[in-house]
Amino acid sequence: MRRGKPGSPRYSLDGGALIALAIGDPSTQQLKRALLRGEVEAYTHELALIELAYILCKRFGWHVAQVKLSSLLKSRVVEVVRLPELVEEASRIKCERALSVADCCTLALAALYSCKALFARRERELEAEISRKPLEVEVEFLS
């Protein structure tokens, strides 16, 4: 993985953010440039990769999904954190919050790696949880 410059922004990327990057969504252009220039450190987890692959497969077919997933992994611009590192913290968050396991993994990764959690969009469940009780990590949205 390319490390960002000292003081660079650090993000835990949700599956939706990975999908937006993979399809070239306009909301990701600044992030994509920063990633390629090494100005941002980005992390994700294995569940986000599964989300990326199955959503791309449903939209564009397995071949496209496979190529995009492989390209992301080979580029090493995003570090993939293994699930065992996240199990305890993600489980604690899931116990306290009405969120998907994948979202809990993104938040756990952000907490453990001192990052901001980056989601593609403001999902109803996440907004409800933020309104109910502030999260322990900073959250940003692409759109």
Backbone as a chain_set.jsonl record, in Angstrom:
{"seq": "MRRGKPGSPRYSLDGGALIALAIGDPSTQQLKRALLRGEVEAYTHELALIELAYILCKRFGWHVAQVKLSSLLKSRVVEVVRLPELVEEASRIKCERALSVADCCTLALAALYSCKALFARRERELEAEISRKPLEVEVEFLS", "coords": {"N": [[0.839, -1.188, 0.0], [0.436, 2.243, -0.71], [1.637, 4.69, 1.337], [0.239, 7.572, 2.786], [1.282, 11.006, 2.831], [2.905, 12.471, 5.727], [0.474, 13.451, 8.058], [-1.552, 13.167, 6.251], [-4.946, 12.718, 5.115], [-6.875, 10.007, 6.435], [-8.764, 7.175, 5.696], [-11.382, 4.845, 6.299], [-12.8, 2.794, 4.124], [-16.043, 2.132, 3.105], [-18.039, -0.483, 1.587], [-19.791, 0.69, -0.289], [-18.427, 3.041, -0.955], [-16.199, 1.942, -2.208], [-17.447, 0.766, -4.413], [-18.46, 3.049, -5.71], [-16.013, 4.258, -6.406], [-15.034, 2.28, -8.156], [-16.841, 2.346, -10.293], [-16.443, 4.816, -11.255], [-17.871, 7.006, -10.274], [-18.86, 10.399, -10.234], [-18.665, 11.661, -7.73], [-16.425, 10.654, -6.582], [-14.103, 11.565, -7.754], [-12.171, 13.455, -6.773], [-11.207, 12.076, -4.517], [-10.195, 9.775, -5.769], [-8.074, 10.834, -7.328], [-6.446, 11.801, -5.256], [-5.838, 9.416, -3.92], [-4.351, 8.06, -5.902], [-2.175, 9.741, -6.11], [-1.021, 9.353, -3.699], [-1.783, 10.888, -1.547], [-3.609, 10.362, 0.333], [-4.432, 8.023, 2.833], [-5.874, 4.884, 2.66], [-8.079, 2.405, 3.81], [-9.74, -0.745, 3.892], [-12.078, -3.444, 4.4], [-12.591, -7.02, 4.351], [-15.347, -7.708, 4.043], [-16.332, -5.457, 2.74], [-15.092, -5.757, 0.297], [-16.417, -8.009, -0.642], [-18.99, -6.943, -0.921], [-18.446, -5.047, -2.931], [-17.721, -6.776, -5.096], [-20.06, -8.397, -5.471], [-22.084, -6.515, -6.021], [-21.104, -5.222, -8.312], [-21.084, -7.455, -9.971], [-23.836, -8.043, -10.157], [-24.694, -5.755, -11.522], [-23.029, -5.518, -13.818], [-22.043, -7.983, -14.59], [-20.13, -11.011, -13.986], [-17.488, -11.076, -15.012], [-16.638, -8.365, -15.283], [-16.833, -7.586, -12.596], [-14.892, -9.223, -11.453], [-12.551, -8.322, -12.749], [-12.445, -5.628, -11.867], [-12.243, -5.974, -9.069], [-9.847, -7.415, -8.901], [-8.092, -5.519, -10.021], [-8.23, -3.47, -8.103], [-7.116, -4.782, -5.854], [-4.542, -5.423, -6.804], [-3.505, -2.885, -7.248], [-2.924, -1.816, -4.784], [-3.54, 0.588, -3.558], [-5.391, 0.781, -1.658], [-5.448, -0.499, 1.512], [-6.196, -3.717, 2.591], [-7.779, -4.832, 5.363], [-7.8, -7.611, 7.405], [-10.573, -9.577, 8.511], [-10.383, -10.888, 11.118], [-8.936, -9.02, 12.656], [-10.825, -7.129, 13.185], [-12.982, -8.237, 14.474], [-13.638, -8.192, 17.319], [-14.084, -5.402, 17.962], [-15.947, -4.689, 15.955], [-18.032, -6.409, 16.623], [-18.741, -5.417, 19.147], [-19.696, -2.888, 18.42], [-21.843, -3.654, 16.775], [-23.46, -4.893, 18.661], [-24.353, -2.696, 20.077], [-25.566, -1.058, 18.213], [-28.002, -0.543, 15.61], [-27.108, -1.517, 12.959], [-25.753, -2.693, 9.811], [-23.623, -5.592, 9.609], [-21.436, -5.181, 7.943], [-21.265, -2.354, 7.881], [-20.641, -1.961, 10.557], [-18.129, -3.133, 10.609], [-16.721, -1.324, 9.005], [-16.831, 0.948, 10.643], [-15.516, -0.051, 12.912], [-12.979, -0.514, 11.854], [-12.269, 2.123, 11.27], [-12.131, 3.117, 13.876], [-10.078, 1.526, 15.039], [-7.89, 2.073, 13.395], [-7.588, 4.753, 13.536], [-9.003, 6.486, 11.738], [-11.182, 8.315, 9.483], [-14.472, 7.251, 8.825], [-15.655, 6.428, 5.682], [-18.459, 6.619, 3.779], [-20.546, 5.88, 0.968], [-23.071, 7.086, 0.665], [-25.658, 8.744, 2.558], [-27.108, 6.601, 4.473], [-30.245, 5.442, 5.665], [-30.346, 3.881, 8.095], [-27.828, 4.343, 9.235], [-27.844, 7.135, 9.549], [-29.949, 7.325, 11.397], [-28.822, 6.058, 13.615], [-26.669, 7.757, 14.156], [-28.07, 10.047, 14.86], [-29.403, 9.116, 17.112], [-27.361, 8.49, 18.947], [-24.21, 9.864, 19.149], [-21.546, 8.711, 17.044], [-18.433, 7.004, 17.723], [-16.422, 7.58, 16.035], [-15.352, 9.757, 13.382], [-17.458, 10.434, 10.643], [-17.81, 10.519, 7.141], [-19.377, 11.335, 4.017], [-19.666, 10.5, 0.565], [-21.673, 11.539, -1.022]], "CA": [[0.0, 0.0, 0.0], [1.118, 3.532, -0.695], [1.34, 5.467, 2.533], [0.063, 8.994, 2.56], [2.285, 11.887, 3.418], [2.579, 12.739, 7.128], [-0.674, 14.332, 8.218], [-2.529, 12.909, 5.191], [-6.223, 12.161, 5.559], [-6.937, 8.546, 6.524], [-10.147, 6.754, 5.574], [-11.876, 3.478, 6.274], [-13.757, 2.837, 3.02], [-17.173, 1.226, 3.082], [-18.267, -1.115, 0.291], [-20.404, 1.653, -1.199], [-17.375, 3.941, -1.438], [-15.412, 1.168, -3.176], [-18.267, 0.625, -5.629], [-18.459, 4.358, -6.373], [-14.69, 4.406, -7.027], [-14.897, 1.318, -9.255], [-17.656, 2.713, -11.458], [-16.085, 6.168, -11.672], [-18.892, 7.974, -9.872], [-18.273, 11.744, -10.144], [-18.407, 12.043, -6.334], [-15.152, 10.066, -6.13], [-12.972, 12.018, -8.568], [-11.136, 14.068, -5.927], [-10.638, 10.99, -3.72], [-9.403, 8.917, -6.656], [-6.818, 11.531, -7.632], [-5.641, 11.841, -4.027], [-5.342, 8.06, -3.69], [-3.32, 7.75, -6.888], [-0.992, 10.57, -5.819], [-0.517, 9.002, -2.373], [-2.093, 11.982, -0.619], [-4.615, 9.842, 1.25], [-4.292, 6.62, 3.22], [-7.2, 4.262, 2.63], [-8.191, 1.042, 4.297], [-11.065, -1.359, 3.788], [-12.124, -4.774, 5.007], [-12.995, -8.074, 3.425], [-16.779, -7.644, 3.73], [-16.518, -4.403, 1.739], [-14.693, -6.332, -0.988], [-17.516, -8.876, -1.071], [-20.042, -6.042, -1.411], [-17.98, -4.53, -4.223], [-17.781, -7.807, -6.137], [-21.405, -8.861, -5.818], [-22.866, -5.429, -6.637], [-20.62, -5.088, -9.691], [-21.547, -8.638, -10.703], [-25.262, -7.879, -10.458], [-24.882, -4.665, -12.487], [-22.233, -5.588, -15.043], [-21.6, -9.346, -14.871], [-19.027, -11.508, -13.171], [-16.174, -10.732, -15.572], [-16.333, -6.979, -14.899], [-16.618, -7.584, -11.151], [-13.603, -9.873, -11.211], [-11.492, -7.424, -13.223], [-12.391, -4.459, -10.968], [-11.729, -6.434, -7.78], [-8.436, -7.743, -9.094], [-7.366, -4.26, -10.224], [-8.128, -2.801, -6.804], [-6.177, -5.5, -5.003], [-3.195, -5.298, -7.369], [-3.048, -1.494, -7.172], [-2.463, -1.606, -3.41], [-3.819, 1.947, -3.08], [-6.244, 0.59, -0.49], [-4.997, -1.642, 2.306], [-7.297, -4.569, 3.029], [-7.594, -5.317, 6.731], [-8.465, -8.905, 7.574], [-11.681, -9.554, 9.473], [-10.034, -11.198, 12.51], [-8.502, -7.805, 13.35], [-11.979, -6.276, 13.446], [-14.079, -8.996, 15.072], [-14.053, -7.744, 18.65], [-14.639, -4.047, 17.918], [-17.159, -4.709, 15.126], [-19.068, -7.082, 17.41], [-19.175, -4.481, 20.178], [-20.519, -1.87, 17.748], [-23.081, -4.308, 16.331], [-24.265, -5.12, 19.858], [-24.888, -1.407, 20.521], [-26.137, -0.273, 17.114], [-28.833, -1.209, 14.613], [-26.407, -1.322, 11.688], [-25.309, -3.925, 9.174], [-22.309, -6.068, 10.042], [-20.432, -4.518, 7.099], [-21.097, -0.982, 8.388], [-19.939, -2.07, 11.838], [-16.721, -3.39, 10.286], [-16.151, -0.053, 8.534], [-16.672, 1.796, 11.824], [-14.471, -0.657, 13.74], [-11.714, -0.227, 11.174], [-11.985, 3.542, 11.496], [-11.728, 3.281, 15.273], [-8.804, 0.854, 15.301], [-6.821, 2.655, 12.587], [-7.662, 6.211, 13.711], [-9.42, 7.03, 10.438], [-12.576, 8.695, 9.283], [-15.227, 6.251, 8.069], [-16.191, 7.042, 4.472], [-19.577, 5.898, 3.183], [-20.952, 6.47, -0.311], [-24.232, 7.966, 0.825], [-26.292, 8.777, 3.878], [-28.101, 5.536, 4.594], [-31.242, 5.69, 6.71], [-29.975, 3.246, 9.359], [-26.658, 5.031, 9.781], [-28.308, 8.452, 10.001], [-30.747, 7.125, 12.608], [-27.9, 5.75, 14.708], [-25.912, 8.98, 14.466], [-29.015, 10.927, 15.555], [-29.723, 8.522, 18.413], [-26.185, 8.591, 19.812], [-23.046, 10.116, 18.28], [-20.588, 7.629, 16.849], [-17.124, 7.221, 18.334], [-15.49, 7.959, 14.955], [-15.879, 10.74, 12.44], [-18.033, 9.823, 9.445], [-18.012, 11.382, 5.985], [-20.144, 10.738, 2.928], [-19.322, 10.99, -0.76], [-22.79, 12.369, -1.519]], "C": [[0.875, 1.239, 0.0], [0.693, 4.283, 0.556], [1.193, 6.923, 2.15], [1.201, 9.775, 3.192], [1.924, 12.123, 4.886], [1.446, 13.762, 7.228], [-1.741, 14.146, 7.15], [-3.839, 12.422, 5.791], [-6.172, 10.633, 5.515], [-8.408, 8.14, 6.541], [-10.305, 5.244, 5.664], [-13.001, 3.48, 5.243], [-14.799, 1.731, 3.132], [-17.31, 0.619, 1.685], [-18.874, -0.164, -0.725], [-19.389, 2.63, -1.772], [-16.491, 3.224, -2.463], [-16.156, 1.017, -4.499], [-18.262, 1.938, -6.411], [-17.12, 4.617, -7.063], [-14.579, 3.517, -8.265], [-15.687, 1.71, -10.49], [-17.374, 4.137, -11.936], [-17.14, 7.205, -11.361], [-18.232, 9.348, -9.712], [-17.942, 12.181, -8.711], [-17.067, 11.539, -5.828], [-13.922, 10.647, -6.825], [-11.841, 12.622, -7.738], [-10.436, 12.997, -5.089], [-9.738, 10.108, -4.577], [-8.057, 9.558, -6.992], [-5.896, 11.532, -6.416], [-5.063, 10.461, -3.703], [-4.183, 7.739, -4.631], [-2.043, 8.546, -6.67], [-0.39, 10.26, -4.448], [-0.767, 10.074, -1.332], [-3.108, 11.573, 0.442], [-4.239, 8.405, 1.583], [-5.693, 6.035, 3.277], [-7.095, 2.805, 3.035], [-9.596, 0.542, 4.007], [-10.979, -2.73, 4.409], [-12.713, -5.763, 4.007], [-14.492, -8.065, 3.1], [-17.074, -6.564, 2.691], [-16.112, -4.909, 0.351], [-15.775, -7.259, -1.537], [-18.658, -8.029, -1.623], [-19.678, -5.492, -2.788], [-18.184, -5.564, -5.322], [-19.216, -8.195, -6.475], [-22.264, -7.767, -6.432], [-22.414, -5.222, -8.084], [-21.064, -6.262, -10.545], [-23.009, -8.487, -11.099], [-25.488, -6.823, -11.537], [-24.242, -4.922, -13.841], [-21.78, -6.99, -15.436], [-20.347, -9.704, -14.096], [-17.663, -11.081, -13.703], [-15.756, -9.319, -15.158], [-16.033, -6.909, -13.407], [-15.237, -8.137, -10.809], [-12.437, -8.961, -11.609], [-11.333, -6.232, -12.271], [-11.812, -4.847, -9.611], [-10.235, -6.718, -7.868], [-7.586, -6.481, -9.252], [-7.181, -3.51, -8.917], [-7.076, -3.469, -5.935], [-4.733, -5.356, -5.499], [-2.639, -3.884, -7.232], [-2.45, -1.163, -5.821], [-2.646, -0.161, -2.93], [-4.729, 1.924, -1.86], [-5.744, -0.651, 0.24], [-6.208, -2.412, 2.807], [-6.946, -5.142, 4.404], [-8.424, -6.587, 6.891], [-9.51, -8.833, 8.684], [-11.283, -9.926, 10.902], [-9.551, -9.989, 13.317], [-9.684, -6.966, 13.826], [-13.074, -6.936, 14.273], [-14.548, -8.416, 16.4], [-14.721, -6.37, 18.61], [-15.917, -3.996, 17.09], [-18.312, -5.367, 15.882], [-19.614, -6.172, 18.496], [-20.095, -3.425, 19.573], [-21.858, -2.462, 17.336], [-24.017, -4.552, 17.508], [-24.989, -3.845, 20.291], [-25.702, -0.675, 19.463], [-26.968, -1.13, 16.167], [-28.263, -0.924, 13.222], [-26.033, -2.675, 11.101], [-23.934, -4.315, 9.709], [-21.213, -5.373, 9.232], [-20.187, -3.082, 7.563], [-20.352, -0.989, 9.714], [-18.454, -2.347, 11.616], [-16.03, -2.117, 9.81], [-15.89, 0.874, 9.713], [-15.579, 1.258, 12.751], [-13.093, -0.382, 13.153], [-11.314, 1.227, 11.385], [-11.499, 3.779, 12.927], [-10.337, 2.712, 15.523], [-7.625, 1.48, 14.561], [-6.814, 4.186, 12.635], [-7.956, 6.93, 12.392], [-10.807, 7.638, 10.546], [-13.23, 7.548, 8.512], [-15.868, 6.958, 6.88], [-17.222, 6.125, 3.834], [-19.979, 6.616, 1.9], [-22.097, 7.461, -0.139], [-24.797, 7.838, 2.235], [-27.409, 7.736, 3.932], [-28.987, 5.801, 5.804], [-30.804, 5.136, 8.075], [-28.809, 3.963, 10.026], [-27.043, 6.409, 10.301], [-29.099, 8.347, 11.302], [-29.847, 6.853, 13.804], [-27.076, 6.964, 15.122], [-26.804, 9.941, 15.246], [-29.305, 10.428, 16.967], [-28.586, 8.729, 19.414], [-24.973, 8.814, 18.906], [-22.112, 8.907, 18.206], [-19.256, 7.998, 17.49], [-16.071, 7.639, 17.311], [-16.168, 9.018, 14.086], [-16.326, 10.021, 11.173], [-18.175, 10.886, 8.365], [-18.761, 10.597, 4.922], [-19.688, 11.33, 1.609], [-20.422, 11.884, -1.307], [-23.91, 12.398, -0.512]], "O": [[1.928, 1.271, 0.637], [-0.499, 4.482, 0.79], [1.924, 7.44, 1.305], [1.974, 9.245, 3.99], [0.758, 11.99, 5.257], [1.466, 14.8, 6.567], [-2.731, 14.879, 7.132], [-3.847, 11.789, 6.847], [-5.507, 10.048, 4.661], [-9.203, 8.69, 7.305], [-9.476, 4.478, 5.172], [-14.042, 4.101, 5.462], [-14.467, 0.551, 3.24], [-16.76, 1.146, 0.718], [-18.512, -0.203, -1.901], [-19.478, 3.007, -2.94], [-16.082, 3.818, -3.461], [-15.563, 1.129, -5.572], [-18.08, 1.939, -7.629], [-17.088, 5.136, -8.178], [-14.085, 3.956, -9.304], [-15.259, 1.441, -11.613], [-17.983, 4.611, -12.896], [-17.291, 8.18, -12.097], [-17.158, 9.449, -9.119], [-17.033, 12.986, -8.507], [-16.616, 11.949, -4.759], [-12.8, 10.252, -6.507], [-10.672, 12.324, -7.982], [-9.212, 13.009, -4.963], [-8.643, 9.737, -4.154], [-7.021, 8.895, -6.944], [-4.696, 11.289, -6.544], [-3.919, 10.358, -3.26], [-3.158, 7.208, -4.203], [-0.953, 8.083, -7.006], [0.632, 10.835, -4.074], [-0.042, 10.161, -0.341], [-3.424, 12.351, 1.342], [-3.783, 7.658, 0.717], [-6.594, 6.624, 3.875], [-6.168, 2.086, 2.662], [-10.531, 1.334, 3.891], [-9.922, -3.135, 4.893], [-13.254, -5.385, 2.968], [-14.866, -8.389, 1.973], [-17.962, -6.731, 1.855], [-16.719, -4.532, -0.651], [-16.023, -7.292, -2.743], [-19.23, -8.351, -2.664], [-20.508, -5.478, -3.698], [-18.759, -5.257, -6.366], [-19.557, -8.31, -7.653], [-23.099, -8.058, -7.289], [-23.245, -5.065, -8.979], [-21.388, -6.086, -11.719], [-23.382, -8.769, -12.238], [-26.376, -6.977, -12.376], [-24.814, -4.598, -14.882], [-21.193, -7.171, -16.503], [-19.61, -8.841, -13.619], [-16.771, -10.758, -12.919], [-14.621, -9.116, -14.726], [-15.081, -6.245, -12.997], [-14.516, -7.581, -9.982], [-11.452, -8.851, -10.878], [-10.212, -5.869, -11.911], [-10.98, -4.124, -9.063], [-9.461, -6.303, -7.005], [-6.496, -6.384, -8.688], [-6.105, -2.975, -8.648], [-6.235, -2.791, -5.344], [-3.812, -5.187, -4.698], [-1.427, -3.706, -7.113], [-1.562, -0.316, -5.725], [-1.973, 0.264, -1.991], [-4.831, 2.906, -1.124], [-5.633, -1.726, -0.351], [-7.133, -1.833, 3.377], [-5.947, -5.842, 4.569], [-9.606, -6.618, 6.55], [-9.341, -8.114, 9.669], [-11.808, -9.322, 11.837], [-9.74, -9.944, 14.533], [-9.553, -6.182, 14.766], [-13.999, -6.261, 14.724], [-15.742, -8.174, 16.579], [-15.807, -6.193, 19.163], [-16.876, -3.328, 17.48], [-19.453, -4.915, 15.781], [-20.82, -6.156, 18.743], [-21.142, -3.105, 20.136], [-22.898, -1.834, 17.53], [-25.234, -4.43, 17.369], [-26.104, -3.905, 20.809], [-26.455, 0.241, 19.793], [-26.666, -2.304, 15.952], [-28.853, -0.194, 12.426], [-26.002, -3.681, 11.809], [-23.182, -3.472, 10.197], [-20.171, -5.016, 9.783], [-19.04, -2.639, 7.633], [-19.521, -0.116, 9.965], [-17.613, -1.844, 12.362], [-14.882, -1.861, 10.172], [-14.842, 1.517, 9.777], [-14.804, 2.033, 13.311], [-12.154, -0.056, 13.879], [-10.148, 1.523, 11.649], [-10.568, 4.551, 13.155], [-9.508, 3.362, 16.159], [-6.492, 1.428, 15.039], [-6.111, 4.832, 11.858], [-7.247, 7.855, 11.995], [-11.502, 7.495, 11.553], [-12.601, 6.946, 7.642], [-16.546, 7.971, 7.05], [-16.913, 5.012, 3.407], [-19.773, 7.823, 1.767], [-22.088, 8.542, -0.727], [-24.443, 6.932, 2.989], [-28.525, 7.988, 3.479], [-28.535, 6.315, 6.826], [-30.881, 5.835, 9.086], [-28.808, 4.165, 11.24], [-26.61, 6.806, 11.383], [-28.941, 9.173, 12.201], [-30.092, 7.37, 14.894], [-26.818, 7.169, 16.308], [-26.345, 10.581, 16.191], [-29.436, 11.219, 17.901], [-28.813, 9.091, 20.569], [-24.738, 8.028, 17.989], [-21.922, 8.186, 19.185], [-18.991, 9.169, 17.763], [-14.956, 8.01, 17.68], [-17.392, 9.146, 14.069], [-15.65, 9.111, 10.693], [-18.603, 12.008, 8.633], [-18.778, 9.366, 4.926], [-19.361, 12.515, 1.531], [-20.141, 12.875, -1.982], [-24.934, 13.04, -0.745]]}, "num_chains": 1, "name": "protein.A"}
